[in-house]
């Protein structure tokens, strides 16, 4: 599916990760840099706390909205990995310039990002997505979980189901939604 999607929609062939650890790359995407401690994988929020200006802070300061929709996160802003949730895939947690209230309101758990239910689904259907959304599948669906081909196949299937949900939504059909897929 991903190969056909790249052929149909395009692919940024000159794009590369900032380093080899997902947490550091996600911090680099959302702040343009990452703290030196983050390549180790951000096993705790304190280990990768980052005072860098970032997309979430900039959007808030400009009066724009943002949200993180994080699959299998047990509660808003959950600061501990567990089950199929990994904090290193949720950059919002690490920014020290976001208040606890901002994090609680914007960093939201999703039982399933491919189900026709839940906060992400509701926002899609009601054309209520924020100006910027960070969407993270859980470890079962992100290609980083089960080793080998099974993990990649799960990620491919998840992406197909997720994008099917998105592209059929009123938000996408109205031309209000851009999706960028990164790994």
Rosetta blueprint (number, residue, H / E / L):
1 X L
2 X H
3 X H
4 X H
5 X H
6 X H
7 X H
8 X H
9 X H
10 X L
11 X L
12 X L
13 X L
14 X L
15 X L
16 X L
17 X L
18 X L
19 X L
20 X L
21 X L
22 X H
23 X H
24 X H
25 X H
26 X H
27 X H
28 X H
29 X H
30 X H
31 X H
32 X L
33 X L
34 X L
35 X L
36 X H
37 X H
38 X H
39 X H
40 X H
41 X L
42 X L
43 X L
44 X L
45 X L
46 X H
47 X H
48 X H
49 X L
50 X E
51 X L
52 X L
53 X L
54 X L
55 X H
56 X H
57 X H
58 X H
59 X H
60 X H
61 X H
62 X L
63 X L
64 X L
65 X L
66 X E
67 X E
68 X E
69 X E
70 X E
71 X E
72 X L
73 X L
74 X L
75 X L
76 X L
77 X L
78 X L
79 X L
80 X L
81 X L
82 X E
83 X L
84 X L
85 X E
86 X L
87 X H
88 X H
89 X H
90 X L
91 X H
92 X H
93 X H
94 X H
95 X E
96 X L
97 X L
98 X L
99 X L
100 X H
101 X H
102 X H
103 X H
104 X H
105 X H
106 X H
107 X E
108 X E
109 X E
110 X E
111 X L
112 X L
113 X L
114 X L
115 X L
116 X L
117 X L
118 X L
119 X H
120 X H
121 X H
122 X H
123 X H
124 X H
125 X H
126 X L
127 X L
128 X L
129 X L
130 X L
131 X L
132 X E
133 X E
134 X E
135 X E
136 X E
137 X L
138 X L
139 X L
140 X L
141 X L
142 X L
143 X L
144 X L
145 X L
146 X L
147 X L
148 X H
149 X H
150 X H
151 X H
152 X H
153 X H
154 X H
155 X H
156 X H
157 X H
158 X H
159 X H
160 X H
161 X H
162 X H
163 X H
164 X H
165 X H
166 X H
167 X H
168 X L
169 X L
170 X H
171 X H
172 X H
173 X H
174 X L
175 X L
176 X L
177 X L
178 X L
179 X L
180 X L
181 X L
182 X L
183 X L
